[in-house]
Amino acid sequence: MGKLADDVSRLCVEMRTLRENRRTLRKELEDGAKDRQRDVFELCTDFAETRARMAERTLEARLGFLNHLKTKVEDQKREMRADLAVARCAWAGRC
């Protein structure tokens, strides 16, 4: 074979090799994209679960605080009513 035929044969082999490398690369990229998509889905699921747990704990904490606050306010109102009753009695001269 002549030099031109050798060069054409070599180029043909290189082109086949490059095409195969490109196919392999595309396959790896597709697989990587699927893996990343699955990882992102799992991460979003974990975030949603964590956010739900945090919201539940926050709600419980707020309700506990409000119940405690209501109890304290009711106690203070009861004490204030008792003080006012004593003051009215004293002003009326009945005590």
C-alpha positions in Angstrom: 0.0 0.0 0.0 1.0 3.5 -0.6 1.4 6.3 1.9 -2.0 7.7 1.1 -3.7 4.4 1.6 -1.9 4.0 4.9 -2.9 7.4 6.1 -6.6 6.8 5.1 -6.6 3.5 6.9 -5.1 5.1 10.0 -7.6 7.9 9.9 -10.5 5.4 9.5 -9.3 3.6 12.6 -8.9 6.8 14.5 -12.4 7.9 13.6 -13.8 4.6 14.7 -11.9 4.9 18.0 -13.1 8.5 18.5 -16.7 7.5 17.8 -16.5 4.7 20.3 -15.0 7.0 22.8 -17.8 9.5 22.2 -20.4 6.8 22.7 -18.8 5.7 25.9 -18.6 9.3 27.2 -22.3 9.9 26.3 -23.3 6.7 28.1 -21.2 7.7 31.2 -22.8 11.2 31.1 -26.3 9.7 30.9 -25.6 7.3 33.8 -24.1 10.2 35.8 -27.1 12.4 35.2 -29.5 9.6 36.3 -27.4 9.1 39.5 -27.4 12.8 40.2 -31.2 13.0 39.6 -31.7 10.2 42.1 -29.4 11.8 44.6 -31.2 15.2 44.3 -34.6 13.4 44.7 -33.3 11.7 47.9 -31.9 15.0 49.2 -35.2 16.8 48.5 -37.1 14.0 50.3 -34.7 14.3 53.3 -35.2 18.1 53.4 -39.0 17.7 53.3 -39.0 15.1 56.1 -36.7 17.3 58.2 -38.8 20.4 57.5 -41.9 18.5 58.6 -40.3 17.3 61.8 -39.1 20.8 62.6 -42.5 22.3 61.9 -44.1 19.7 64.2 -41.7 20.4 67.0 -42.1 24.2 66.6 -45.9 23.8 66.7 -45.6 21.8 69.9 -43.3 24.4 71.4 -45.6 27.3 70.5 -48.7 25.5 71.9 -46.8 24.7 75.1 -45.7 28.3 75.5 -49.2 29.6 74.8 -50.8 27.2 77.3 -48.3 28.2 79.9 -48.9 31.9 79.1 -52.7 31.5 79.3 -52.3 29.8 82.7 -50.1 32.6 84.0 -52.5 35.3 82.7 -55.5 33.5 84.3 -53.6 33.3 87.6 -52.9 37.0 87.5 -56.5 37.8 86.6 -57.7 35.7 89.5 -55.3 37.5 91.9 -56.4 40.9 90.5 -60.1 40.1 91.0 -59.3 39.0 94.6 -57.4 42.2 95.2 -60.2 44.4 93.7 -62.8 42.6 95.9 -60.7 43.3 99.0 -60.3 46.9 97.9 -64.0 47.3 97.3 -64.8 45.8 100.6 -62.3 48.1 102.3 -63.7 51.2 100.6 -67.2 50.2 101.5 -66.2 49.8 105.1 -67.4 46.2 105.2 -64.1 44.5 105.9 
